Amino acid sequence: MRMILITFTAMTICSAGASAADAKAGQEVFTKSCKSCHGADGSGNPAIAKMMKVDLKSLGSADVQALSDGDLGKIVTDGKGKMKPVKTVSGTAVDNVVAYVRTLKK
């Protein structure tokens, strides 16, 4: 019985670690799919903001960081305001991008 409990605990720990979002992988996706509008550091591309006549909030700002992971993921997949959905980012990649955005907190 003890061996079964140890095995079950180990499997639970391993599966929890395997499903954790990967900020480094998220940075790679961000660079390919988000950087042109949001800038390399998440502070926003002024030329895009001017062209679209929007105020691009820094992704590290308190306002953006206060959003839940689910809300951030929904913005990536569904868009928000003038931002269109990012169709090239889905599944685990969305979670990874959200994890990367969390690293931009100021």
N, C-alpha and C positions, 0 to 999 in steps of 0.2 A: 504494500500500500504506500509506503514511504517513497519507493522508487517511482511509482505512478505520479505521486504529487510533485516530486522533484522534476520529472520529465514534463509534466503539464505546465509548471511554473516557468521552466526554461523555454518552452515553446511559446508561451504567452509573451515573455519578455522579448524574444527574438522577433515575433511577428509585430509587436508594437514598434520596435526599432525599425523594422523594414518598411513600415507604412509612414514613417515620419517624413515630412517634407524636407527637401534638400535645397538649401539656399544657394549653394554653389551651382547646381544644375539650373536653378531659377535665374541666376545671373546670366548664364549662357543664353537662356530663352529670352530674357529681358533684352539682352544686347541685340539679338536678332529681330525681335518683334516689337519692342517698346521704345528702345533708345532713340529712334529718329524723332519721336514726338516728346518723350519725357526726359531726354538728355541722359548722358552716361551716368550721372550721379543722381538722377531722379528729380532734379530741380526744374525741369521743363526746358523746352527748346523755344527761345523767345521768337524766332522767326515763324514757327508753327502757331504759337499763341497769337501773334499779330495777324497772320493770314486767316486764321479761323475766328478771330475776334473773341477770344476767350482768355480767361485768367487760368493758366495751368498752375495748380497748387503743387508745391514741392511734395514728393511722395514721402519725404521724411518729416513733413510738418505734423504738428499735433492733431490737426483736423483729419488728415488722412490716416495717421497711425491710430486714431480713436475708432476707426471703422473695424468691424469684426472681420476675421479671416473670410467668413462666408460672404460678407458684403464686398470685400475686395475681389474675391473670386468671381462674384456675380458681375462686377463692373468689367472685368476682363472678358468674360464670356458673353455678356449681354450688351455691353457698352453703357454709356451714361452721358446725357447731354449731347454734345456734338461728337463725342468719342464713339466710334463704331465698335461693334464686337470684334475681338481679335480671333478670327476663325482658325488661325494657324496654331493657336494655343488651346489645348483641351486636356482633360483627364488629369493625370499626375502633374503635368507641366504647369497647370494653373496653381496647384498647391505649392509647387516649387517657386513660382514667380512671387506668390504671396509671401513665402518664407524669405525670399530675397528682399522684397519691399520692406519687410520688418527690420532688415539690417540697415536700412537707410535712416532709421529714427534719429532725430537730432536732439 
